[in-house]
Amino acid sequence: MTEFSRPVAYFADVPVALVVGCGDMGMGCARILGKRQPLVMVDIDGARLAQCTETLQAEGYSVSGRQCDITSSEQVAAFVE
């Protein structure tokens, strides 16, 4: 009998770095942290977030982006879920 396994997201087994903000400092932090672990970047500006995640992916980083206003408790709660 063949055994099937459920797909598990890569971040279930390894730590993920959360970088808040896609400005110069955020990109610098992402490049340093991304050398050792996958990244999740959060920014309020969806267009800038998309540009930054595309840039990092082109540079070889494992990164995903989520638009979120971290000053909004509702958006942060939705992000955490």
C-alpha positions in Angstrom: 0.0 0.0 0.0 1.3 3.5 -0.9 1.6 6.0 1.9 0.8 9.6 1.2 2.1 12.4 3.2 0.5 15.8 3.7 2.3 18.7 2.2 3.9 20.8 4.9 5.0 24.4 4.5 8.8 24.8 4.6 8.4 27.2 7.6 7.0 24.5 9.7 10.4 22.9 10.1 12.8 25.9 10.0 12.8 29.3 11.7 11.5 32.2 9.6 12.7 35.8 9.9 10.0 38.5 10.0 11.2 41.8 8.6 8.9 44.8 9.1 9.3 47.5 6.6 10.8 47.5 3.1 12.9 50.7 3.3 16.6 50.7 3.2 17.0 49.3 6.7 14.4 46.6 6.1 16.1 45.5 2.9 19.5 45.5 4.7 18.1 43.3 7.5 16.4 41.1 5.0 19.7 40.5 3.1 21.5 39.6 6.3 18.8 37.4 7.9 17.9 35.8 4.5 21.4 34.2 4.3 20.4 31.8 7.0 16.6 31.4 6.9 13.5 32.1 4.8 12.0 35.6 5.1 8.5 37.1 5.5 8.4 40.8 4.8 5.6 43.1 6.0 4.9 46.6 4.7 1.9 48.9 4.5 2.8 49.8 0.9 1.8 46.9 -1.3 3.6 48.2 -4.4 6.9 48.7 -2.6 6.5 45.3 -0.9 6.0 43.6 -4.3 9.1 45.3 -5.7 11.3 44.5 -2.7 10.2 40.8 -2.6 10.8 40.5 -6.4 14.3 42.0 -6.0 15.2 39.7 -3.1 13.9 36.6 -5.0 15.9 37.6 -8.0 19.0 37.8 -5.7 18.3 34.2 -4.6 16.5 34.7 -1.3 13.5 32.7 -0.1 11.0 35.5 0.7 7.3 36.1 0.7 5.5 39.4 1.4 2.4 40.3 3.3 0.8 43.7 3.2 -0.1 44.8 6.7 -0.4 48.1 8.7 1.3 47.1 11.9 -0.5 50.0 13.7 -3.8 48.3 13.1 -4.5 45.6 15.7 -7.1 44.0 13.3 -4.6 43.7 10.5 -1.9 42.3 12.8 -4.4 39.7 14.1 -5.3 38.7 10.6 -1.7 38.5 9.6 -0.9 36.2 12.6 -3.8 33.9 11.7 
